[in-house]
Amino acid sequence: MNERRRLTGVVISDKMEKTVVVQISRTYRHPLYRKVVHAKNKVYAHDELGCAIGDEVRIVESQPISRTKRWVVEAILNRDEAAAAPIAEGDLE
């Protein structure tokens, strides 16, 4: 295994070709005020696996692919079945 950073997040956009936007959420306690802080960060990741919105993915850092992409989708950990299911004709009513 190499020493590249690996993070887990949720895909929030897949509108680009071979690129997804992944939201990384982390929770930590503030060092001075001792209050629980919820922080979110969005990163662009290169996607060859065909991720969809709502999928939980593991991303790994890589060399710069474009101006904004520095991450690659390594694995899809959990697929969002509700978003992946096609809408049937009878469900529209």
ABEGO torsion letter per residue (X at the ends): XBABBBBBBBBABAABBGBBBBBBBBBBBBAAAGBBBBBBBBBBBBBAAGBBBGBBBBBBBBBBABAABABBBABBABBBAAAABBBBAAAAX
